[in-house]
Amino acid sequence: MSSPPTSNLRGIALMVIATCVFSVNDVLMKLATEGLPPYQVLFMRGVLASLILLPVVLLSGNGRQLKHVFDRWVVLRNLFELFAVLCFVVALANMPIADLSALGQISPMLLLLGVAVIYREKIGRSRLLLMVLGFAGALLVAQPGGSGATPYAVLGVLTAIGTAARDIVGRKVGTNIPALVVAYSTLLLVMVGAGIATFGFEQWVMPSPRHLLLLAGSGLFLSLGHIFIFMSYRAAATSAVAPFYYLFSLWAMLSGVFVFGTFPNALAIAGICLIVISGVAVVLLDERRRRLMVLA
């Protein structure tokens, strides 16, 4: 299921946007968890996001396409997303975010291996090397400490596995199903799952207007992130866009500087350089491949 090289730049651009808006969502979520239980935050974000996105779905003429929320591949994709999100929230509450971020960087390599085995998509040694380079850069940015070796680290690994499985299954979703509908169905399923978790395991806390505003913004950016990341894998070869998943580390570092007042050290700056180099190299590699195909 490889995509033609000419479409890869569009897929890469969509992945860059997806990682950015997902990171904005993470910042708003982190701010919202100050005073609210994690599953309640997930549930309330889902409620607000679904209310925000539903008019968009209807006004865009996709109302009749909502029947596809029950498509088996859409449901399976979203179940993996629910699994990943629930694991992530519990791990985040019990281990350093740097360690959890580092574990999350396993996801792109799992994704590439998955599409290579399931879809027989060729990775190539050059892309695999660039993937490892980007992974090393992400580790330098995250800089996990020894405290990462805790039982909750298993949940961090499961988060990466769930994320990779979500994107592998997402490639099976029919092209007749709009990305907007897939994103909306994801919000609904995660909302239901988080609602069951919060009412089953947490004590409800009355949110403040500030919490509601943060969660509404988080829901909006989450919706955009799901749309862009789904379109990214639909528009281009997985091996071309997966390395740009590491931009999560870059956006996380920038949000730390501008929102939380934490500044990167020399290792983090070196890691950012590695991520940028690997990403640019992937683009140049695809451009060279495209030109060779044209000349042939």
Contacts in CASP RR format, 6 or more apart in sequence:
PFRMAT RR
TARGET T0000
AUTHOR 0000-0000-0000
METHOD contacts of the structure
MODEL  1
MSSPPTSNLRGIALMVIATCVFSVNDVLMKLATEGLPPYQVLFMRGVLAS
LILLPVVLLSGNGRQLKHVFDRWVVLRNLFELFAVLCFVVALANMPIADL
SALGQISPMLLLLGVAVIYREKIGRSRLLLMVLGFAGALLVAQPGGSGAT
PYAVLGVLTAIGTAARDIVGRKVGTNIPALVVAYSTLLLVMVGAGIATFG
FEQWVMPSPRHLLLLAGSGLFLSLGHIFIFMSYRAAATSAVAPFYYLFSL
WAMLSGVFVFGTFPNALAIAGICLIVISGVAVVLLDERRRRLMVLA
1 115 0 8 1.000
1 119 0 8 1.000
1 121 0 8 1.000
1 171 0 8 1.000
2 121 0 8 1.000
2 122 0 8 1.000
2 237 0 8 1.000
3 235 0 8 1.000
3 236 0 8 1.000
3 237 0 8 1.000
3 240 0 8 1.000
5 240 0 8 1.000
5 286 0 8 1.000
5 287 0 8 1.000
5 289 0 8 1.000
5 290 0 8 1.000
5 293 0 8 1.000
6 290 0 8 1.000
7 235 0 8 1.000
7 236 0 8 1.000
8 236 0 8 1.000
8 237 0 8 1.000
8 240 0 8 1.000
8 241 0 8 1.000
8 286 0 8 1.000
9 236 0 8 1.000
9 283 0 8 1.000
9 286 0 8 1.000
10 235 0 8 1.000
10 236 0 8 1.000
11 231 0 8 1.000
11 232 0 8 1.000
11 233 0 8 1.000
11 235 0 8 1.000
11 236 0 8 1.000
11 240 0 8 1.000
11 241 0 8 1.000
12 232 0 8 1.000
12 236 0 8 1.000
12 240 0 8 1.000
12 241 0 8 1.000
12 244 0 8 1.000
12 282 0 8 1.000
12 283 0 8 1.000
14 228 0 8 1.000
14 229 0 8 1.000
14 231 0 8 1.000
14 232 0 8 1.000
14 235 0 8 1.000
14 241 0 8 1.000
15 228 0 8 1.000
15 229 0 8 1.000
15 232 0 8 1.000
15 241 0 8 1.000
15 244 0 8 1.000
15 245 0 8 1.000
15 247 0 8 1.000
16 244 0 8 1.000
16 247 0 8 1.000
17 225 0 8 1.000
17 228 0 8 1.000
18 225 0 8 1.000
18 228 0 8 1.000
18 229 0 8 1.000
18 232 0 8 1.000
19 244 0 8 1.000
19 245 0 8 1.000
19 247 0 8 1.000
19 248 0 8 1.000
19 251 0 8 1.000
20 247 0 8 1.000
20 251 0 8 1.000
21 221 0 8 1.000
21 224 0 8 1.000
21 225 0 8 1.000
21 228 0 8 1.000
22 221 0 8 1.000
22 222 0 8 1.000
22 225 0 8 1.000
22 229 0 8 1.000
22 248 0 8 1.000
22 251 0 8 1.000
23 248 0 8 1.000
23 251 0 8 1.000
23 252 0 8 1.000
23 255 0 8 1.000
24 221 0 8 1.000
24 251 0 8 1.000
24 255 0 8 1.000
25 217 0 8 1.000
25 218 0 8 1.000
25 219 0 8 1.000
25 221 0 8 1.000
25 222 0 8 1.000
25 225 0 8 1.000
26 252 0 8 1.000
26 255 0 8 1.000
27 255 0 8 1.000
27 259 0 8 1.000
28 214 0 8 1.000
28 215 0 8 1.000
28 217 0 8 1.000
28 218 0 8 1.000
28 219 0 8 1.000
28 221 0 8 1.000
29 41 0 8 1.000
29 45 0 8 1.000
29 214 0 8 1.000
29 215 0 8 1.000
29 218 0 8 1.000
31 214 0 8 1.000
32 41 0 8 1.000
32 45 0 8 1.000
32 211 0 8 1.000
32 214 0 8 1.000
32 215 0 8 1.000
32 218 0 8 1.000
33 41 0 8 1.000
35 205 0 8 1.000
35 211 0 8 1.000
36 44 0 8 1.000
36 205 0 8 1.000
36 207 0 8 1.000
36 211 0 8 1.000
37 198 0 8 1.000
37 202 0 8 1.000
37 203 0 8 1.000
37 204 0 8 1.000
37 205 0 8 1.000
38 89 0 8 1.000
38 90 0 8 1.000
38 92 0 8 1.000
38 93 0 8 1.000
38 202 0 8 1.000
39 86 0 8 1.000
39 89 0 8 1.000
39 194 0 8 1.000
39 195 0 8 1.000
39 197 0 8 1.000
39 198 0 8 1.000
39 201 0 8 1.000
39 202 0 8 1.000
40 194 0 8 1.000
40 198 0 8 1.000
40 202 0 8 1.000
40 204 0 8 1.000
40 205 0 8 1.000
41 89 0 8 1.000
41 215 0 8 1.000
42 85 0 8 1.000
42 86 0 8 1.000
42 89 0 8 1.000
42 190 0 8 1.000
42 191 0 8 1.000
42 194 0 8 1.000
42 195 0 8 1.000
42 197 0 8 1.000
42 198 0 8 1.000
43 191 0 8 1.000
43 193 0 8 1.000
43 194 0 8 1.000
43 195 0 8 1.000
43 197 0 8 1.000
43 198 0 8 1.000
44 207 0 8 1.000
44 211 0 8 1.000
44 212 0 8 1.000
44 215 0 8 1.000
45 191 0 8 1.000
45 215 0 8 1.000
45 218 0 8 1.000
45 219 0 8 1.000
45 222 0 8 1.000
46 187 0 8 1.000
46 190 0 8 1.000
46 191 0 8 1.000
46 194 0 8 1.000
46 219 0 8 1.000
46 222 0 8 1.000
47 191 0 8 1.000
48 212 0 8 1.000
48 215 0 8 1.000
48 216 0 8 1.000
48 217 0 8 1.000
48 218 0 8 1.000
48 219 0 8 1.000
49 187 0 8 1.000
49 191 0 8 1.000
49 216 0 8 1.000
49 218 0 8 1.000
49 219 0 8 1.000
49 220 0 8 1.000
49 222 0 8 1.000
49 223 0 8 1.000
50 184 0 8 1.000
50 187 0 8 1.000
50 188 0 8 1.000
50 191 0 8 1.000
52 216 0 8 1.000
52 219 0 8 1.000
52 220 0 8 1.000
52 223 0 8 1.000
53 180 0 8 1.000
53 183 0 8 1.000
53 184 0 8 1.000
53 187 0 8 1.000
53 223 0 8 1.000
54 184 0 8 1.000
56 180 0 8 1.000
57 63 0 8 1.000
57 66 0 8 1.000
57 180 0 8 1.000
57 181 0 8 1.000
57 184 0 8 1.000
60 178 0 8 1.000
60 180 0 8 1.000
62 178 0 8 1.000
62 180 0 8 1.000
62 181 0 8 1.000
65 177 0 8 1.000
65 178 0 8 1.000
65 181 0 8 1.000
66 181 0 8 1.000
66 184 0 8 1.000
68 74 0 8 1.000
68 177 0 8 1.000
68 181 0 8 1.000
68 182 0 8 1.000
68 185 0 8 1.000
69 75 0 8 1.000
69 181 0 8 1.000
69 184 0 8 1.000
69 185 0 8 1.000
69 188 0 8 1.000
71 173 0 8 1.000
71 174 0 8 1.000
71 177 0 8 1.000
73 169 0 8 1.000
73 170 0 8 1.000
73 172 0 8 1.000
73 173 0 8 1.000
73 174 0 8 1.000
74 173 0 8 1.000
74 177 0 8 1.000
74 181 0 8 1.000
74 182 0 8 1.000
74 185 0 8 1.000
75 185 0 8 1.000
75 189 0 8 1.000
76 169 0 8 1.000
77 166 0 8 1.000
77 169 0 8 1.000
77 170 0 8 1.000
77 172 0 8 1.000
77 173 0 8 1.000
77 182 0 8 1.000
77 186 0 8 1.000
78 166 0 8 1.000
78 185 0 8 1.000
78 186 0 8 1.000
78 189 0 8 1.000
78 190 0 8 1.000
79 189 0 8 1.000
80 162 0 8 1.000
80 163 0 8 1.000
80 165 0 8 1.000
80 166 0 8 1.000
80 169 0 8 1.000
81 162 0 8 1.000
81 163 0 8 1.000
81 166 0 8 1.000
81 186 0 8 1.000
81 189 0 8 1.000
81 190 0 8 1.000
82 189 0 8 1.000
82 190 0 8 1.000
82 193 0 8 1.000
83 158 0 8 1.000
83 162 0 8 1.000
84 158 0 8 1.000
84 159 0 8 1.000
84 160 0 8 1.000
84 161 0 8 1.000
84 162 0 8 1.000
84 163 0 8 1.000
84 166 0 8 1.000
85 190 0 8 1.000
85 194 0 8 1.000
86 193 0 8 1.000
86 194 0 8 1.000
86 197 0 8 1.000
87 155 0 8 1.000
87 156 0 8 1.000
87 158 0 8 1.000
87 159 0 8 1.000
87 162 0 8 1.000
88 100 0 8 1.000
88 155 0 8 1.000
88 156 0 8 1.000
88 159 0 8 1.000
90 152 0 8 1.000
90 155 0 8 1.000
91 100 0 8 1.000
91 152 0 8 1.000
91 153 0 8 1.000
91 155 0 8 1.000
91 156 0 8 1.000
91 159 0 8 1.000
92 100 0 8 1.000
94 150 0 8 1.000
94 152 0 8 1.000
95 147 0 8 1.000
95 148 0 8 1.000
95 150 0 8 1.000
95 152 0 8 1.000
95 153 0 8 1.000
96 144 0 8 1.000
96 145 0 8 1.000
96 147 0 8 1.000
96 148 0 8 1.000
98 142 0 8 1.000
98 143 0 8 1.000
98 144 0 8 1.000
98 145 0 8 1.000
99 142 0 8 1.000
99 144 0 8 1.000
99 145 0 8 1.000
99 146 0 8 1.000
99 147 0 8 1.000
99 148 0 8 1.000
99 153 0 8 1.000
100 156 0 8 1.000
100 159 0 8 1.000
101 138 0 8 1.000
101 141 0 8 1.000
101 142 0 8 1.000
101 144 0 8 1.000
101 248 0 8 1.000
101 249 0 8 1.000
101 252 0 8 1.000
102 138 0 8 1.000
102 139 0 8 1.000
102 142 0 8 1.000
102 143 0 8 1.000
102 144 0 8 1.000
103 144 0 8 1.000
103 153 0 8 1.000
103 156 0 8 1.000
103 157 0 8 1.000
103 159 0 8 1.000
103 160 0 8 1.000
104 156 0 8 1.000
104 159 0 8 1.000
104 160 0 8 1.000
104 163 0 8 1.000
105 135 0 8 1.000
105 138 0 8 1.000
105 139 0 8 1.000
105 142 0 8 1.000
105 160 0 8 1.000
105 246 0 8 1.000
105 248 0 8 1.000
105 249 0 8 1.000
106 157 0 8 1.000
106 160 0 8 1.000
106 161 0 8 1.000
106 164 0 8 1.000
107 160 0 8 1.000
107 161 0 8 1.000
107 162 0 8 1.000
107 163 0 8 1.000
107 164 0 8 1.000
107 245 0 8 1.000
108 131 0 8 1.000
108 135 0 8 1.000
108 164 0 8 1.000
108 242 0 8 1.000
108 243 0 8 1.000
108 245 0 8 1.000
108 246 0 8 1.000
109 131 0 8 1.000
109 132 0 8 1.000
109 135 0 8 1.000
110 160 0 8 1.000
110 161 0 8 1.000
110 164 0 8 1.000
111 163 0 8 1.000
111 164 0 8 1.000
111 167 0 8 1.000
111 168 0 8 1.000
111 238 0 8 1.000
111 242 0 8 1.000
111 245 0 8 1.000
112 123 0 8 1.000
112 127 0 8 1.000
112 128 0 8 1.000
112 131 0 8 1.000
112 238 0 8 1.000
112 239 0 8 1.000
112 242 0 8 1.000
114 164 0 8 1.000
114 168 0 8 1.000
115 121 0 8 1.000
115 168 0 8 1.000
115 171 0 8 1.000
115 238 0 8 1.000
115 239 0 8 1.000
116 122 0 8 1.000
116 123 0 8 1.000
118 168 0 8 1.000
119 171 0 8 1.000
121 237 0 8 1.000
121 238 0 8 1.000
121 239 0 8 1.000
122 239 0 8 1.000
123 239 0 8 1.000
124 239 0 8 1.000
126 285 0 8 1.000
127 239 0 8 1.000
127 240 0 8 1.000
127 243 0 8 1.000
127 282 0 8 1.000
127 285 0 8 1.000
130 243 0 8 1.000
130 278 0 8 1.000
130 279 0 8 1.000
130 281 0 8 1.000
130 282 0 8 1.000
130 285 0 8 1.000
131 242 0 8 1.000
131 243 0 8 1.000
131 278 0 8 1.000
133 274 0 8 1.000
133 277 0 8 1.000
133 278 0 8 1.000
133 281 0 8 1.000
134 243 0 8 1.000
134 246 0 8 1.000
134 274 0 8 1.000
134 275 0 8 1.000
134 278 0 8 1.000
134 279 0 8 1.000
135 246 0 8 1.000
136 271 0 8 1.000
136 274 0 8 1.000
137 246 0 8 1.000
137 249 0 8 1.000
137 270 0 8 1.000
137 271 0 8 1.000
137 272 0 8 1.000
137 274 0 8 1.000
137 275 0 8 1.000
137 278 0 8 1.000
138 246 0 8 1.000
138 248 0 8 1.000
138 249 0 8 1.000
138 271 0 8 1.000
138 275 0 8 1.000
139 271 0 8 1.000
140 267 0 8 1.000
140 268 0 8 1.000
140 270 0 8 1.000
140 271 0 8 1.000
140 274 0 8 1.000
141 249 0 8 1.000
141 250 0 8 1.000
141 252 0 8 1.000
141 253 0 8 1.000
141 264 0 8 1.000
141 268 0 8 1.000
141 271 0 8 1.000
141 272 0 8 1.000
141 275 0 8 1.000
142 249 0 8 1.000
143 265 0 8 1.000
143 267 0 8 1.000
143 268 0 8 1.000
167 229 0 8 1.000
167 233 0 8 1.000
167 238 0 8 1.000
170 182 0 8 1.000
170 230 0 8 1.000
170 233 0 8 1.000
171 233 0 8 1.000
171 234 0 8 1.000
171 238 0 8 1.000
173 182 0 8 1.000
173 230 0 8 1.000
175 234 0 8 1.000
179 227 0 8 1.000
179 230 0 8 1.000
179 231 0 8 1.000
179 234 0 8 1.000
180 227 0 8 1.000
182 226 0 8 1.000
182 227 0 8 1.000
182 230 0 8 1.000
183 223 0 8 1.000
183 225 0 8 1.000
183 226 0 8 1.000
183 227 0 8 1.000
183 230 0 8 1.000
184 223 0 8 1.000
186 226 0 8 1.000
187 219 0 8 1.000
187 222 0 8 1.000
187 223 0 8 1.000
187 226 0 8 1.000
198 204 0 8 1.000
207 215 0 8 1.000
232 241 0 8 1.000
233 241 0 8 1.000
240 282 0 8 1.000
240 286 0 8 1.000
243 278 0 8 1.000
243 279 0 8 1.000
243 282 0 8 1.000
244 279 0 8 1.000
244 282 0 8 1.000
246 275 0 8 1.000
246 278 0 8 1.000
247 275 0 8 1.000
249 271 0 8 1.000
249 272 0 8 1.000
249 275 0 8 1.000
250 272 0 8 1.000
250 275 0 8 1.000
250 276 0 8 1.000
253 264 0 8 1.000
253 268 0 8 1.000
253 272 0 8 1.000
256 262 0 8 1.000
257 263 0 8 1.000
257 264 0 8 1.000
264 272 0 8 1.000
END
